């Protein structure tokens, strides 16, 4: 972790912006959503205009299948929702991957290779 003027930066791995389709499954419900960015340890997912199910909240375990944009090969990984942010453009939620296997790690690395580096957030300035 690094410290910044705006607080503690909790990211361990750099994030990479990447637009890809992701299937989020909990129980018998599967949602098709948009992946916004990804790192070796997690991802940020956007719900778009969909009504957000009540189970999209922190500490929920979910199953993800990220479709590789080039060959549409699904990359499956278990995850836990760690943060939910409601915005005017829909809801974003961050997930942390739960001990991905070797095959998932290879797939995640392939996705990261397609992405554009996403810098950490800027520190918040104090009002003058």
TORFI-887178 format. One line per 3 residues: for each residue x, y, z of N, C-alpha, C, CB. Coordinates in nm, 2 decimals, decimal comma, padded with zeros to 4 digits. Each point is the difference from the previous one (the first is absolute). Glycine has a CB too. Example, Ala and Ser with C-alpha at 12.3 -4.5 7.8 and 13.67 -1.06 7.14 Angstrom:
<kevos>
01,32 -00,57 00,78 -00,09 00,12 00,00 00,09 00,12 00,00 -00,19 -00,12 00,12 | 00,15 00,23 -00,19 00,09 00,11 00,00 -00,08 00,11 00,08 00,12 -00,06 -00,22
</kevos>
This chain:
<kevos>
00,08 -00,12 00,00 -00,08 00,12 00,00 00,09 00,12 00,00 -00,18 -00,12 00,12 | 00,13 00,23 -00,19 00,07 00,12 00,00 -00,09 00,11 00,06 00,13 -00,07 -00,20 | -00,07 00,17 00,26 -00,07 00,11 00,06 00,00 00,12 -00,10 00,06 -00,08 00,24
-00,18 00,14 -00,25 -00,01 00,12 -00,08 -00,07 00,11 00,08 -00,01 -00,14 -00,21 | 00,01 00,26 00,15 -00,06 00,11 00,07 -00,15 -00,03 00,03 00,16 00,16 -00,11 | -00,23 -00,23 00,02 -00,14 -00,03 00,02 -00,03 -00,12 00,09 -00,03 00,09 -00,23
00,14 -00,15 00,28 -00,02 -00,12 00,09 00,09 -00,11 -00,04 -00,24 00,07 00,04 | 00,20 -00,19 00,01 00,09 -00,12 -00,03 -00,05 -00,06 -00,13 00,04 -00,04 00,24 | 00,06 00,01 -00,33 -00,03 -00,07 -00,13 00,01 -00,15 00,03 00,09 00,19 -00,14
-00,21 -00,26 00,13 00,00 -00,14 00,04 00,03 -00,09 -00,11 -00,17 00,06 00,16 | 00,18 -00,01 -00,28 00,03 -00,09 -00,11 00,14 -00,07 00,01 -00,15 00,14 -00,15 | 00,15 -00,27 00,13 00,13 -00,07 00,00 00,05 -00,02 -00,14 -00,07 -00,12 00,21
-00,03 00,10 -00,30 00,04 -00,02 -00,14 -00,06 00,11 -00,09 00,00 -00,25 00,04 | 00,07 00,29 -00,14 -00,05 00,11 -00,09 -00,12 -00,05 -00,07 00,23 00,10 -00,03 | -00,32 00,00 00,00 -00,13 -00,03 -00,07 00,02 00,04 -00,15 -00,14 00,03 00,21
00,07 -00,11 -00,29 00,01 00,03 -00,15 -00,15 00,01 -00,05 00,22 -00,13 -00,02 | -00,24 00,25 -00,05 -00,13 00,02 -00,06 -00,02 -00,10 -00,11 00,00 00,25 00,06 | -00,12 -00,31 -00,06 -00,03 -00,10 -00,11 -00,15 -00,02 -00,01 00,22 -00,12 00,04
-00,27 00,14 -00,15 -00,14 -00,03 -00,02 -00,02 -00,14 -00,05 -00,05 00,25 -00,05 | -00,02 -00,33 00,13 -00,03 -00,14 -00,03 -00,13 -00,04 00,06 00,25 -00,05 -00,01 | -00,31 -00,05 -00,04 -00,13 -00,05 00,05 00,04 -00,09 00,12 -00,12 00,02 -00,23
00,04 -00,02 00,33 00,02 -00,08 00,12 -00,14 -00,06 00,04 00,21 00,13 00,07 | -00,21 -00,26 -00,04 -00,12 -00,06 00,05 00,02 -00,02 00,15 -00,04 -00,12 -00,22 | -00,05 00,18 00,30 00,01 -00,01 00,14 -00,11 -00,09 00,05 00,09 00,23 00,02
-00,05 -00,33 00,06 -00,10 -00,10 00,04 00,00 -00,01 00,15 00,03 -00,13 -00,21 | -00,15 00,12 00,27 -00,02 -00,02 00,14 -00,13 -00,09 00,01 00,11 00,22 00,08 | -00,09 -00,34 -00,03 -00,11 -00,09 00,00 -00,05 -00,04 -00,14 -00,07 00,09 00,22
-00,06 -00,08 -00,25 -00,05 -00,03 -00,13 -00,01 00,12 -00,09 -00,12 -00,19 00,10 | 00,16 00,31 -00,05 -00,01 00,12 -00,08 00,14 00,04 -00,07 -00,18 00,08 00,16 | 00,17 -00,06 -00,29 00,12 00,05 -00,07 -00,03 00,13 -00,07 00,07 -00,24 -00,04
00,02 00,34 00,07 -00,01 00,13 -00,07 00,11 00,01 -00,10 -00,11 00,10 00,21 | 00,08 -00,03 -00,32 00,10 00,03 -00,10 00,03 00,15 00,02 -00,07 -00,19 -00,17 | 00,19 00,22 00,21 00,04 00,14 00,03 00,13 00,04 -00,07 -00,11 -00,02 00,22
00,16 00,14 -00,19 00,12 00,05 -00,07 00,11 00,01 00,10 -00,14 00,13 -00,16 | 00,25 -00,19 00,12 00,13 00,01 00,08 00,06 00,14 -00,04 00,04 -00,25 00,01 | -00,01 00,33 00,10 00,06 00,13 -00,03 00,15 00,00 00,02 -00,21 00,10 00,08
00,26 -00,17 00,02 00,15 -00,02 00,01 00,03 -00,12 00,08 00,03 00,25 -00,01 | 00,10 -00,29 00,00 00,04 -00,13 00,06 00,14 00,01 00,05 -00,16 -00,13 -00,15 | 00,19 00,06 00,25 00,14 -00,02 00,05 00,02 -00,15 00,03 00,00 00,24 00,10
00,12 -00,27 -00,05 00,02 -00,14 00,04 -00,08 -00,05 00,11 00,23 00,03 -00,08 | -00,28 00,07 00,16 -00,08 -00,04 00,12 -00,15 00,03 00,00 00,22 00,03 00,12 | -00,26 00,04 -00,22 -00,14 00,04 00,00 -00,05 00,07 -00,12 00,01 00,01 00,24
-00,13 00,04 -00,24 -00,06 00,06 -00,12 -00,11 00,10 00,05 00,05 -00,20 -00,15 | -00,08 00,29 00,05 -00,11 00,10 00,02 -00,10 -00,03 -00,10 00,15 00,18 00,10 | -00,28 -00,19 -00,06 -00,11 -00,04 -00,09 -00,11 00,10 00,00 00,06 -00,24 00,05
-00,11 00,27 -00,16 -00,11 00,10 -00,02 -00,13 -00,07 -00,03 00,17 00,18 -00,08 | -00,28 -00,14 00,14 -00,13 -00,06 -00,02 -00,07 00,06 -00,12 -00,01 -00,06 00,24 | 00,05 00,17 -00,28 -00,07 00,07 -00,11 -00,14 00,04 00,05 00,13 -00,13 -00,17
-00,23 00,12 00,08 -00,13 00,04 00,04 -00,08 -00,11 00,07 00,01 00,15 -00,20 | 00,05 -00,26 00,23 -00,08 -00,11 00,06 -00,03 00,04 00,15 00,12 -00,17 -00,15 | -00,24 00,12 00,19 -00,03 00,01 00,14 00,09 -00,09 00,08 -00,25 00,06 -00,05
00,31 00,00 00,15 00,10 -00,08 00,08 -00,07 -00,09 00,10 00,17 00,19 -00,03 | -00,14 -00,32 00,02 -00,06 -00,09 00,09 00,05 00,03 00,15 -00,01 -00,18 -00,18 | -00,07 00,14 00,27 00,03 00,02 00,14 00,13 -00,07 00,05 -00,25 00,03 00,04
00,29 -00,13 -00,11 00,12 -00,08 00,05 00,13 00,07 -00,05 -00,14 -00,21 -00,01 | 00,13 00,32 -00,07 00,12 00,07 -00,03 00,03 00,10 00,11 -00,05 -00,02 -00,25 | 00,13 -00,04 00,35 00,04 00,08 00,11 00,13 -00,06 00,06 -00,24 00,06 00,05
00,31 00,02 00,03 00,13 -00,05 00,05 -00,01 -00,14 00,07 00,07 00,24 00,02 | 00,03 -00,31 -00,03 00,03 -00,13 00,06 -00,08 -00,12 -00,06 00,04 00,13 00,21 | -00,11 -00,10 -00,32 -00,07 -00,11 -00,07 00,10 -00,08 -00,09 -00,22 00,13 00,01
00,21 -00,26 -00,01 00,08 -00,08 -00,09 -00,07 -00,02 -00,13 00,10 -00,12 00,20 | -00,03 00,14 -00,31 -00,06 -00,02 -00,13 00,10 -00,08 -00,09 -00,13 00,22 00,03 | 00,07 -00,26 -00,14 00,08 -00,07 -00,10 00,01 00,09 -00,13 -00,07 -00,23 00,10
00,19 00,25 -00,15 00,02 00,08 -00,12 00,04 -00,08 -00,12 00,06 00,19 00,15 | -00,10 -00,15 -00,27 00,05 -00,06 -00,12 00,02 00,12 -00,09 -00,12 -00,23 00,02 | 00,25 00,27 -00,04 00,04 00,11 -00,08 00,03 -00,05 -00,14 00,09 00,13 00,20
-00,16 -00,07 -00,30 00,02 -00,04 -00,14 00,12 00,07 -00,06 -00,25 -00,06 -00,03 | 00,35 -00,01 -00,01 00,11 00,07 -00,07 -00,04 00,07 -00,12 00,16 -00,17 00,09 | -00,14 00,30 -00,11 -00,05 00,07 -00,12 00,04 -00,05 -00,13 00,00 00,19 00,14
00,12 -00,26 -00,15 00,05 -00,04 -00,13 -00,06 -00,14 -00,04 00,21 00,13 00,04 | -00,20 -00,23 00,05 -00,04 -00,13 -00,04 -00,13 -00,05 00,07 00,24 -00,05 -00,04 | -00,30 00,14 00,13 -00,12 -00,03 00,08 00,01 -00,12 00,09 -00,12 00,10 -00,19
00,25 -00,14 00,22 00,02 -00,11 00,09 -00,03 00,05 00,14 00,18 -00,10 -00,14 | -00,27 00,03 00,22 -00,04 00,04 00,13 00,11 -00,03 00,10 -00,24 -00,03 -00,06 | 00,27 00,13 00,15 00,09 -00,02 00,11 -00,08 00,00 00,13 00,19 00,12 -00,13
-00,19 -00,24 00,19 -00,09 -00,01 00,12 00,08 00,02 00,13 -00,14 -00,16 -00,13 | 00,08 00,23 00,22 00,07 00,02 00,13 -00,10 00,04 00,11 00,21 00,08 -00,12 | -00,19 -00,14 00,24 -00,09 00,04 00,11 00,05 00,13 00,05 -00,05 -00,24 00,06
-00,05 00,32 00,00 00,04 00,13 00,05 -00,09 00,04 00,11 00,08 00,07 -00,23 | -00,04 00,04 00,30 -00,08 00,06 00,11 -00,02 00,14 -00,03 00,09 -00,16 00,17 | -00,21 00,21 -00,16 -00,03 00,15 -00,02 00,06 00,07 00,12 -00,22 -00,05 -00,13
00,30 00,15 00,10 00,06 00,08 00,11 -00,05 00,14 00,01 00,20 -00,14 -00,03 | -00,26 00,19 -00,07 -00,04 00,14 00,00 -00,12 00,02 -00,10 00,23 00,08 00,07 | -00,33 00,00 -00,04 -00,10 00,03 -00,09 -00,02 00,15 -00,01 -00,12 -00,22 00,05
00,12 00,28 -00,17 -00,01 00,15 -00,01 -00,12 00,03 -00,10 00,25 00,03 00,05 | -00,35 00,04 -00,01 -00,11 00,04 -00,08 00,04 00,13 -00,06 -00,17 -00,12 00,14 | 00,15 00,13 -00,28 00,03 00,13 -00,07 -00,12 00,03 -00,08 00,25 -00,05 -00,01
-00,25 00,17 -00,06 -00,11 00,04 -00,08 00,00 -00,09 -00,13 00,02 00,24 00,09 | 00,08 -00,31 -00,12 00,01 -00,08 -00,12 -00,02 -00,15 00,03 00,15 00,17 -00,10 | -00,19 -00,20 00,22 -00,02 -00,14 00,04 00,08 -00,03 00,12 -00,04 -00,07 -00,24
00,06 -00,06 00,27 00,07 -00,04 00,12 00,13 -00,07 -00,04 -00,22 -00,03 00,13 | 00,32 00,06 -00,06 00,13 -00,07 -00,02 00,03 -00,08 00,13 00,09 00,19 -00,15 | -00,03 -00,31 00,13 00,04 -00,07 00,12 00,14 -00,06 -00,03 -00,24 -00,05 00,07
00,32 00,05 00,04 00,13 -00,05 -00,01 00,00 -00,14 00,06 00,10 00,23 00,02 | -00,02 -00,32 -00,08 00,01 -00,14 00,06 00,15 -00,03 00,02 -00,22 -00,07 -00,12 | 00,24 -00,02 00,21 00,13 -00,06 00,03 00,00 -00,15 -00,04 00,05 00,17 00,19
00,04 -00,21 -00,27 00,00 -00,14 -00,04 00,04 -00,09 00,11 00,06 00,07 -00,23 | -00,13 -00,18 00,25 00,03 -00,09 00,11 00,08 -00,12 -00,05 -00,21 00,06 00,11 | 00,34 -00,05 -00,08 00,10 -00,11 -00,03 -00,02 -00,06 -00,14 00,01 -00,05 00,24
00,01 00,13 -00,35 -00,02 -00,05 -00,13 00,10 -00,11 -00,03 -00,09 00,22 -00,08 | 00,05 -00,32 00,01 00,09 -00,11 -00,04 00,09 00,05 -00,12 -00,17 -00,17 00,07 | 00,26 00,08 -00,10 00,10 00,03 -00,10 -00,06 00,04 -00,14 00,16 -00,16 00,12
-00,26 00,09 -00,16 -00,07 00,03 -00,13 -00,06 00,14 00,01 -00,05 -00,25 -00,04 | -00,02 00,28 00,15 -00,06 00,13 00,01 00,11 00,11 00,00 -00,19 -00,10 00,13 | 00,30 00,08 -00,06 00,11 00,10 00,00 00,06 00,02 -00,14 00,05 -00,07 00,24
-00,04 -00,03 -00,31 00,05 00,01 -00,14 -00,10 00,09 -00,08 00,12 -00,22 00,01 | -00,25 00,19 00,00 -00,10 00,08 -00,06 00,00 00,14 00,04 -00,14 -00,20 -00,02 | 00,15 00,23 00,15 00,00 00,13 00,05 00,12 00,08 -00,06 -00,11 -00,08 00,21
00,23 00,01 -00,21 00,12 00,07 -00,06 -00,02 00,03 -00,15 00,14 -00,13 00,16 | -00,21 00,04 -00,23 -00,04 00,03 -00,14 -00,08 00,13 -00,01 00,01 -00,25 -00,06 | -00,11 00,26 00,15 -00,09 00,12 00,00 00,08 00,12 00,03 -00,19 -00,14 00,07
00,27 00,13 00,03 00,09 00,12 00,04 00,08 00,05 -00,11 00,01 -00,08 00,23 | 00,04 -00,02 -00,31 00,08 00,04 -00,12 -00,07 00,08 -00,10 00,13 -00,21 00,04 | -00,26 00,20 -00,04 -00,08 00,08 -00,10 -00,04 00,14 00,05 -00,09 -00,22 -00,08
00,10 00,24 00,21 -00,05 00,12 00,07 00,10 00,11 -00,01 -00,13 -00,14 00,15 | 00,07 00,26 -00,12 00,08 00,12 00,01 00,02 00,03 00,15 -00,10 00,09 -00,22 | 00,22 -00,06 00,26 00,02 00,03 00,15 -00,09 00,11 00,05 00,24 -00,07 -00,03
-00,29 00,04 00,15 -00,10 00,09 00,07 00,08 00,06 00,12 -00,21 -00,13 -00,08 | 00,24 00,26 00,08 00,08 00,05 00,11 -00,08 00,00 00,13 00,12 00,15 -00,17 | -00,06 -00,15 00,28 -00,07 00,01 00,13 -00,07 00,14 00,01 00,16 -00,15 00,11
-00,26 00,16 -00,03 -00,08 00,12 00,01 00,09 00,12 00,05 -00,20 -00,13 00,05 | 00,17 00,25 -00,10 00,07 00,12 00,04 -00,03 00,03 00,14 00,00 00,09 -00,23 | 00,10 -00,04 00,30 -00,03 00,05 00,14 -00,10 00,11 00,00 00,23 -00,07 00,07
-00,31 00,07 00,04 -00,10 00,11 00,01 00,07 00,12 00,06 -00,19 -00,17 00,03 | 00,16 00,28 -00,10 00,06 00,13 00,05 -00,09 00,06 00,10 00,11 00,04 -00,22 | -00,04 00,03 00,32 -00,07 00,07 00,10 -00,06 00,13 -00,06 00,15 -00,10 00,18
-00,27 00,14 -00,14 -00,05 00,13 -00,05 00,08 00,11 00,05 -00,23 -00,09 00,00 | 00,25 00,19 -00,08 00,09 00,12 00,04 -00,08 00,10 00,07 00,14 -00,04 -00,20
</kevos>
